[in-house]
Amino acid sequence: MKKFALPLKENIRQKFRPVLAALTLRARSIKQKITDAEHRIAQSRKNVREALLQALYGPTYRAVIWPTDTDPDQEVKPFNPEKPFPWEGASREATCKAASATDKTAGEALAADLVCLCRGGNSGDADKARHCTQTDTATVAEVDSTTPATKARTNYIALAKACDTVAEAQNLALSPATLAEAVATVLGKLGANWVTLGAGPEGCHMADRHRP
């Protein structure tokens, strides 16, 4: 340890040097701990961002989006219309059926889930562009067997913008309480949207399929 040049008599300096040396070592140790903590926090934030992007786009397409969207200090970038959308290429009914843990289907990507929930798969559905909004969402159309992945991608981009508008209008702040309230609202509406039929279903097992 380098000796400190103190403007004191030598006998007094000899007494101070061990104390100051110990304080210096302690300060360096604290500084290193702070640096290590900063690195851990930065890596944790990047890990969280990557996990959120995987939840949003699914395990396959997350790798397509993640390399260009790694900065946790920036907002998540809007979906690039030039990128593939996490959709298996089948119709809405095939992609959005009960989750089967298959990539690019319901339950594997929130982006696909949003499209499944908020637009129809039948051109005769008069409400296909407003399942999640009070009025029609522009450019939202049914996803049928004609280039469904392309239509699903277009719908997602439009619905994501609509979500931003709704959130801004409500002036919501992200917090545990806000998330809990949103989940309770969604769960409270499950089973409430009945479909009226002119005749009864052919089999009793069909009844459950008419209760979203």
For each residue, the residues with C-beta under 8 A, 3 or more apart:
1: 21 24
2:
3: 17
4: 13 16 17 20 21
5:
6: 12 13 16 17
7:
8: 12 13 16
9: 12 13
10: 13 14
11: 14 15
12: 6 8 9 15 16
13: 4 6 8 9 10 16 17
14: 10 11 17
15: 11 12 18 19
16: 4 6 8 12 13 19 20
17: 3 4 6 13 14 20 21
18: 15 21 22
19: 15 16 22 23
20: 4 16 17 23 24
21: 1 4 17 18 24 25
22: 18 19 25 26
23: 19 20 26 27
24: 1 20 21 27 28
25: 21 22 28 29
26: 22 23 29 30
27: 23 24 30 31
28: 24 25 31 32
29: 25 26 32 33
30: 26 27 33 34
31: 27 28 34 35
32: 28 29 35 36
33: 29 30 36 37
34: 30 31 37 38
35: 31 32 38 39
36: 32 33 39 40
37: 33 34 40 41
38: 34 35 41 42
39: 35 36 42 43
40: 36 37 43 44
41: 37 38 44 45
42: 38 39 45 46 72
43: 39 40 46 47
44: 40 41 47 48
45: 41 42 48 49 72
46: 42 43 49 50 70 72
47: 43 44 50 51
48: 44 45 51 52 72
49: 45 46 52 53 69 70 72 76
50: 46 47 53 54 62 66 70
51: 47 48 54 55
52: 48 49 55 56 76
53: 49 50 56 57 62 65 66 69 76
54: 50 51 57 58 59 62 66
55: 51 52 109 110
56: 52 53 62 76 109 110 111
57: 53 54 61 62 64 65 86 109 111
58: 54 61 62 86 103 104 108 109 111 112
59: 54 62 63 103 108
60: 63 64 86 103 104
61: 57 58 64 65 83 84 85 86 104 109
62: 50 53 54 56 57 58 59 65 66
63: 59 60 66 67
64: 57 60 61 67 83 84
65: 53 57 61 62 68 69 77 79 80 83
66: 50 53 54 62 63 69 70
67: 63 64 70
68: 65 77
69: 49 53 65 66 74 76 77
70: 46 49 50 66 67
71: 74
72: 42 45 46 48 49
73:
74: 69 71 77
75:
76: 49 52 53 56 69
77: 65 68 69 74 80
78: 157 160
79: 65 83 85 111 153 156 157 160
80: 65 77 83
81: 153 154 157
82:
83: 61 64 65 79 80
84: 61 64 149 153
85: 61 79 111 112 149 150 152 153 156
86: 57 58 60 61 103 104 108 109 111 112
87: 95 104 112 115 148 149 152 153
88: 94 95 102 103 104 105 149
89: 104 148 149
90: 93 94 95 145 148
91: 94 95 121 143 144 145 148
92: 95 96 115 116 119 120 121 142 143 144 148
93: 90 96 97 121
94: 88 90 91 97
95: 87 88 90 91 92 104 105 106 112 116 143 148 152
96: 92 93 105 106 112 116 121
97: 93 94 100 105 106
98: 106
99: 105 106 107 108
100: 97 105 107
101: 107 108
102: 88 105 108
103: 58 59 60 86 88 108
104: 58 60 61 86 87 88 89 95 108 109 112
105: 88 95 96 97 99 100 102 108 112
106: 95 96 97 98 99 112 113 116
107: 99 100 101 113
108: 58 59 86 99 101 102 103 104 105 112
109: 55 56 57 58 61 86 104 112 113
110: 55 56 113 114
111: 56 57 58 79 85 86 114 115 156 160
112: 58 85 86 87 95 96 104 105 106 108 109 115 116 152 156
113: 106 107 109 110 116 117
114: 110 111 117 118 156 159 160 163
115: 87 92 111 112 118 119 143 152 155 156 159
116: 92 95 96 106 112 113
117: 113 114 131 132
118: 114 115 131 132 133 137 140 155 159
119: 92 115 128 129 131 137 140 141 142 143 155 159
120: 92 125 127 128 131 142 143
121: 91 92 93 96 125 142 143 144
122: 125 128 142 144
123: 128 142 144
124:
125: 120 121 122 128 142
126:
127: 120 130 131
128: 119 120 122 123 125 131 140 141 142
129: 119 136 137 138 140 141
130: 127 133 134 135 136 137
131: 117 118 119 120 127 128
132: 117 118 137 159 162
133: 118 130 136 137 162 166
134: 130
135: 130
136: 129 130 133 140
137: 118 119 129 130 132 133 140 158 159 162
138: 129 158
139: 154 155 157 158
140: 118 119 128 129 136 137 154 155 158 159
141: 119 128 129 151 154 155
142: 92 119 120 121 122 123 125 128 151
143: 91 92 95 115 119 120 121 148 151 152 155
144: 91 92 121 122 123 148 151
145: 90 91 148
146: 151
147: 150 151
148: 87 89 90 91 92 95 143 144 145 151 152
149: 84 85 87 88 89 152 153
150: 85 147 153 154
151: 141 142 143 144 146 147 148 154 155
152: 85 87 95 112 115 143 148 149 155 156
153: 79 81 84 85 87 149 150 156 157
154: 81 139 140 141 150 151 157 158
155: 115 118 119 139 140 141 143 151 152 158 159
156: 79 85 111 112 114 115 152 153 159 160
157: 78 79 81 139 153 154 160 161
158: 137 138 139 140 154 155 161 162
159: 114 115 118 119 132 137 140 155 156 162 163
160: 78 79 111 114 156 157 163 164
161: 157 158 164 165
162: 132 133 137 158 159 165 166
163: 114 159 160 166 167
164: 160 161 167 168
165: 161 162 168 169
166: 133 162 163 169 170
167: 163 164 170 172
168: 164 165 171
169: 165 166
170: 166 167
171: 168
172: 167 178
173: 178
174: 178 179
175: 178 179
176: 179 180
177: 180 181
178: 172 173 174 175 181 182
179: 174 175 176 182 183
180: 176 177 183 184
181: 177 178 184 185
182: 178 179 185 186
183: 179 180 186 187
184: 180 181 187 188
185: 181 182 188 189
186: 182 183 189 190
187: 183 184 190
188: 184 185 192
189: 185 186 192 193
190: 186 187 212
191: 211 212
192: 188 189
193: 189 211 212
194: 210 211
195: 210 211
196:
197: 200 201 210
198:
199:
200: 197
201: 197 204 206 207 210
202: 206
203: 206
204: 201 207
205: 208
206: 201 202 203 209 210
207: 201 204 210 211
208: 205 211
209: 206
210: 194 195 197 201 206 207
211: 191 193 194 195 207 208
212: 190 191 193
